[in-house]
Every structure is written in structure tokens, then in C-alpha cells.
């Protein structure tokens, strides 16, 4: 049943990528469909941005297709986990900020920038964000099923049953400061979402919309939940009976959102400034500092999490145990393989000379 659901969700995710990829390809080829102000962005920057975003969504489509194939369970974990971590960090805050801002605009009557149509036609937002909504649900839902098929034994364990790996103390040294940093960054984002102008330039304050405020709320809450998940993972004694999948989900989403939507955006802006003398893409003051710190925090969590999961999965494979702590009995497949291997020498001895 889970395999059928996984295949269904993965195929829907691939189909959901098609409208966005088609639109981006048309824009790269020079067909400015749905673009109302073609002079707002330079041609080189426009093509570069569309090529990069086209490639990102194409990778998502390839990963979604891989999840539906039997070979997906044999694919190296990092080839799937890293792009899906990035996809989580891009799609979850984007869709939560968009939904929250749209609902706020509908309830309060505030202006919704998606319906003004001064740069892109309103139907473009419907095509793009409609596809993103379906992609978020189906792609991440397929990955949840895939993760439980591949690492279900680890994800279902309580925190107190995690094997004590050799680098647990070293992980605490790096992950706990990263969690504190994520909590601080999340607090600042929540303050901005609530209307604070702490460290924000006057021009940026004037450009705020309901969508940007909701996006700050989403980024802040995700960072705070990510910090909580990290603390629970490196200090399992706080809630020893909690299953691994819950704090891992929180840490996954929170760290990915900070790295992808905050850190990588800042990195792209910094590269733009470096390649274009006189450009000022990186925000000034506290917003620029936050982007750099989110990049650092995300990198620390990415490295520490990769080492930790490699150690945990290796320990789980090398020493499988039942819930009572005793070695698990051999499965039917293991017994069958052992019997088959034991019978091979005898079978060779019985082969007639002519048949050899």
C-alpha cells in the first residue's frame, strides 16, 4: 500500500513541475508570456535567474521520479536527501508565507501584491504557486513514505534507544550553538513579522506587504521549531520516550528553511554584488547579517546531521536489536540465504562429470 501511494505521489509531483518548467523555458527563449514590465530587470539577470530556477525545479522532478522507482532504495542517500532538504527549505516557508499572507489580505482587506499585476500578470502567480502547492504536498509526502521504507527502524525508535555514536559529544559542541543561533534568528524574524522595524532600513519598511510579513512569521516559527528539534536530538534525555522522527522532522524543516530561503538567498545576493561592481543586492544592516548567519547555521546543521545519520544507520545495520535489547532473530530471508549458501558446496559435489 505504501509503495502504491509513493508511486502515485511521486508521479503527481513530476506532473506538477511541468507548468513551471514550461513557463521558465519560454522566458529563457525570449517569449515574455505573462511579463507586463519587461524593462524592470536586465536581460542577463532575467535569463540567469530563470535558468537557475528552471534547473532547481528540474532536479525536483528527477528526484520525484527516482522516488517512484525500485532503484530509488539503492540510490546513495545523499543524492536524494540533500536536494529534498533544499526543496523542503524552499517550498515550506514559501507556501506557508503565501497562504498566511493571502488569508490575512482576504480577512483584513489589505492590498495583496500578487493581484496588482504591475510586473507579472496575476494568472502567472496562479500557475506558479498552484504548481508549487501541489509539488509541496506530493513531493514531500512521497519522501516521508520513502524515508519510512528505507530508515523506518531508526525513525520509529525512541530517543533513549539511539545508539551512542562516537561523535555524540562533538555533535553537541557544534549543534547546540547552531540551535541557539537559529532560535535568535527566528525571534528576530517573528518580531519583523509582528511589525517591528529593528535594524530595517526605511525603504524596506515602506516596501513591506502582507506577504512579506507572513513570510517573516513563517521563517521565524520554522527557525524556532528547528532549534527545538536540534536540542532534543543532541540531548535525548530531555524527552527520552519521544520517537526520533518528531524532533528530526522539526530540525529538518527549520534548518532547511534557514539555509535555503535565508542563507542561499544571501549568498546569491553576495555573488551578484561581487560580479557586478556598484550593485547593492545584499540588504544593509541587520537583514544582511541575518542572511549570513543563517547560511552558517544551516551549513553546521547540514554537516553535523550528515555525520550523525551516517553513524546511526551504520550502527543500526551492524547491530540490529529487538525492543528488549537482545539481538533480533534472523528473518526468513536471512535464513533462506544461509541455507542456500550452505547447500552450494554439496550441490557442486553432486554434479556429474559430464554436466561439468
C-alpha positions in Angstrom: 0.0 0.0 0.0 2.8 2.4 0.9 4.6 1.6 -2.4 1.5 2.4 -4.4 1.0 5.7 -2.5 4.6 6.6 -3.0 4.4 5.9 -6.7 1.2 8.0 -7.0 2.5 10.9 -5.1 5.8 10.9 -7.0 4.1 10.9 -10.4 1.8 13.7 -9.4 4.9 15.7 -8.2 6.5 15.3 -11.6 3.4 16.4 -13.4 3.1 19.5 -11.1 6.6 20.6 -12.2 5.7 20.7 -15.9 3.8 24.1 -16.0 6.6 25.9 -14.1 9.3 24.3 -16.2 7.4 25.2 -19.4 7.0 28.9 -18.4 10.6 29.2 -17.4 11.8 27.7 -20.6 9.7 30.1 -22.6 11.1 33.1 -20.7 14.7 31.9 -21.3 14.0 31.5 -25.0 12.7 35.1 -25.2 9.0 34.6 -25.1 7.9 37.0 -22.4 4.5 35.5 -21.8 2.7 37.0 -18.8 5.5 39.6 -18.2 3.9 43.1 -18.1 7.1 45.1 -17.4 10.0 43.7 -19.5 12.3 46.6 -18.6 12.3 46.1 -14.8 15.1 43.5 -14.8 18.1 43.4 -17.1 18.1 40.7 -19.8 21.2 38.9 -18.5 19.9 38.9 -14.9 16.5 37.7 -16.1 17.9 34.8 -18.1 20.3 33.8 -15.4 17.6 33.8 -12.7 15.2 31.8 -14.9 17.9 29.2 -15.9 18.8 28.7 -12.2 15.2 28.3 -11.1 14.5 26.0 -14.1 17.3 23.7 -13.0 16.2 23.7 -9.4 12.7 22.5 -10.4 14.1 20.1 -12.9 16.1 18.5 -10.1 13.0 18.2 -8.0 11.2 16.4 -10.9 14.1 14.0 -11.3 14.2 13.3 -7.6 10.4 12.7 -7.5 10.7 10.3 -10.4 13.6 8.5 -8.6 11.5 8.0 -5.5 8.9 6.1 -7.5 11.4 3.6 -9.0 12.6 0.4 -7.2 16.2 1.5 -7.8 15.4 4.5 -5.5 16.0 2.4 -2.4 19.5 1.6 -3.7 20.4 5.2 -4.6 23.1 6.7 -2.4 21.2 8.5 0.4 22.9 11.9 -0.1 21.8 12.1 -3.7 18.2 12.2 -2.6 18.4 13.6 1.0 20.3 16.8 0.1 18.0 18.0 -2.8 15.0 17.1 -0.8 16.3 19.0 2.2 16.8 22.0 -0.1 13.3 21.5 -1.5 11.8 21.5 2.0 13.7 24.7 2.8 12.4 26.4 -0.3 8.8 25.1 -0.6 7.6 25.0 3.1 8.4 28.7 4.0 7.3 29.9 0.6 3.9 28.2 0.7 3.2 28.9 4.4 4.1 32.6 3.9 2.0 32.8 0.8 -1.0 31.1 2.4 -0.7 33.2 5.5 -0.4 36.5 3.6 -3.2 35.7 1.3 -5.6 34.8 4.1 -4.6 38.0 6.0 -5.2 40.1 2.9 -8.6 38.5 2.4 -9.7 39.0 6.0 -8.3 42.5 6.6 -8.8 43.9 3.2 -5.1 44.8 2.8 -3.6 45.0 -0.6 -2.2 41.7 -1.9 0.8 42.3 -4.2 0.1 39.1 -6.1 -3.1 40.6 -7.6 -1.7 44.0 -8.6 -0.2 42.8 -11.8 2.4 45.6 -12.2 5.3 43.2 -13.1 3.7 39.8 -13.8 0.2 39.0 -14.8 -2.0 37.6 -12.0 -2.5 34.3 -13.9 1.3 33.7 -13.7 1.1 33.6 -9.9 -1.8 31.2 -10.1 0.2 28.8 -12.4 3.4 29.1 -10.5 2.1 28.9 -6.9 -0.6 26.5 -7.8 2.1 24.1 -9.1 4.2 24.8 -6.0 1.3 23.9 -3.7 0.8 20.5 -5.4 4.5 19.9 -5.5 5.0 20.7 -1.8 2.3 18.2 -0.8 3.2 15.4 -3.2 7.0 15.6 -3.3 7.4 15.9 0.5 4.7 13.4 1.1 6.4 10.9 -1.2 9.7 11.5 0.6 8.1 10.8 4.0 6.9 7.4 2.7 10.3 6.7 1.2 12.1 7.6 4.4 9.9 5.2 6.4 10.6 2.4 3.9 14.3 2.9 3.9 15.0 4.2 7.5 11.8 3.2 9.3 13.6 1.2 12.0 15.6 4.3 13.0 12.8 6.8 12.7 10.4 4.8 14.9 12.9 4.4 17.8 12.5 6.4 21.0 15.3 8.9 21.6 16.6 7.0 24.6 17.2 4.0 22.3 19.5 5.8 19.9 23.0 4.1 19.8 25.7 6.2 21.5 27.9 7.0 18.5 31.5 8.1 18.8 30.9 11.7 17.9 27.9 12.5 20.1 29.9 14.8 22.3 31.4 16.6 19.3 27.9 17.0 17.8 26.7 18.7 20.9 29.7 21.2 20.7 28.6 22.3 17.2 24.8 21.7 17.1 23.9 23.4 20.4 25.4 26.8 19.4 23.7 26.4 16.0 20.4 25.8 17.7 20.8 28.9 19.9 21.7 30.9 16.8 18.6 29.6 15.0 16.4 30.5 17.9 17.8 34.0 18.0 17.4 34.4 14.2 13.8 33.1 14.5 13.0 35.6 17.2 14.1 38.5 15.0 12.0 37.2 12.1 9.0 36.9 14.3 9.5 40.5 15.6 9.7 41.7 12.0 6.5 39.8 11.1 4.8 41.5 14.1 5.7 44.9 12.7 9.0 45.7 14.4 11.5 47.9 12.4 14.5 46.6 14.4 17.6 47.1 12.1 15.4 47.5 8.9 16.1 50.4 6.5 13.4 52.9 6.0 13.0 52.0 2.3 12.5 48.3 3.3 9.9 49.2 5.9 7.9 51.2 3.3 8.0 48.2 0.9 6.5 45.7 3.4 3.4 43.8 2.4 1.1 41.3 4.0 3.1 38.6 2.1 6.4 39.7 3.4 5.1 40.0 6.9 3.6 36.5 6.7 6.9 35.2 5.3 8.8 36.6 8.3 6.4 34.9 10.6 6.9 31.6 8.7 10.7 31.9 8.7 10.7 32.8 12.4 8.5 30.0 13.5 10.3 27.4 11.4 13.7 28.5 12.9 12.3 28.3 16.4 10.9 24.8 15.8 14.2 23.8 14.1 16.1 24.9 17.2 13.8 22.9 19.4 14.3 19.8 17.3 18.0 20.1 17.3 18.2 20.4 21.1 16.0 17.3 21.5 18.2 15.3 19.1 21.5 16.1 20.8 20.1 16.0 24.3 17.8 12.9 24.1 17.4 12.8 27.9 15.1 15.8 27.9 12.2 13.7 26.3 13.6 10.1 26.2 10.3 8.5 25.1 9.8 10.7 22.1 10.3 9.0 18.8 13.2 10.1 16.6 11.0 11.1 13.7 9.3 14.0 15.5 12.4 16.1 16.5 14.1 15.1 13.3 11.2 16.5 11.3 11.4 19.7 13.2 15.1 20.1 12.8 14.9 19.1 9.2 12.3 21.8 8.3 13.7 24.5 10.5 17.4 24.2 9.4 16.4 23.7 5.7 14.3 26.9 5.7 17.1 29.0 7.3 19.7 27.6 4.9 17.7 27.7 1.6 15.4 30.7 2.0 17.8 32.8 4.1 21.4 31.7 3.7 21.4 30.7 0.0 19.4 33.9 -0.9 22.0 36.0 0.9 24.8 34.0 -0.9 23.3 34.7 -4.3 23.0 38.4 -3.5 26.6 38.5 -2.3 27.8 36.8 -5.5 25.8 39.3 -7.5 27.5 42.2 -5.7 30.9 40.6 -6.3 30.3 40.1 -10.0 28.6 43.5 -10.6 30.7 46.4 -9.2 28.4 49.0 -7.8 25.4 46.6 -7.3 23.7 46.6 -3.9 21.8 43.3 -3.9 22.7 42.4 -0.3 20.4 44.1 2.2 22.1 46.6 4.5 22.3 46.4 8.3 20.6 43.6 10.3 18.8 41.8 7.4 22.1 41.3 5.6 23.8 40.0 8.8 20.9 37.6 9.4 21.3 36.1 5.9 25.0 35.4 6.6 24.3 33.8 10.0 21.5 31.7 8.5 24.0 30.4 5.9 26.5 29.5 8.7 23.9 27.8 10.9 22.5 25.8 8.0 26.0 24.6 7.0 26.7 23.5 10.6 23.5 21.5 10.8 23.9 20.0 7.4 27.4 18.7 8.2 26.6 17.5 11.7 23.3 15.9 10.6 25.1 14.1 7.7 27.7 12.6 10.0 25.1 11.7 12.7 22.7 9.9 10.3 25.6 8.0 8.7 26.7 6.8 12.1 23.2 5.9 13.2 22.2 4.0 10.1 25.6 2.1 10.2 25.1 1.2 13.9 21.5 0.1 13.1 22.7 -2.2 10.3 25.6 -3.7 12.2 23.7 -4.3 15.5 20.0 -4.8 14.9 18.2 -5.4 18.2 14.7 -6.1 19.4 12.9 -3.7 21.6 14.1 -5.6 24.7 17.8 -5.0 23.7 18.5 -8.6 22.6 19.8 -9.3 19.1 16.9 -9.6 16.7 16.3 -13.2 15.4 17.2 -13.8 11.8 14.5 -13.0 9.3 13.0 -15.5 6.9 15.1 -14.1 4.0 18.3 -14.3 6.1 17.6 -18.0 7.0 16.8 -18.7 3.3 20.1 -17.2 2.2 22.1 -19.1 4.8 20.5 -22.4 3.8 21.1 -21.6 0.1 24.8 -20.8 0.7 25.3 -23.9 2.9 23.8 -26.1 0.2 26.0 -24.8 -2.6 29.2 -26.9 -1.9 27.1 -30.1 -1.6 25.3 -29.3 -4.8 28.7 -28.9 -6.6 29.8 -32.2 -5.3 26.8 -34.0 -6.7 27.1 -32.6 -10.2 28.0 -35.4 -12.7 31.3 -35.1 -14.6 29.6 -34.9 -17.9 27.4 -31.9 -16.8 30.5 -30.1 -15.6 
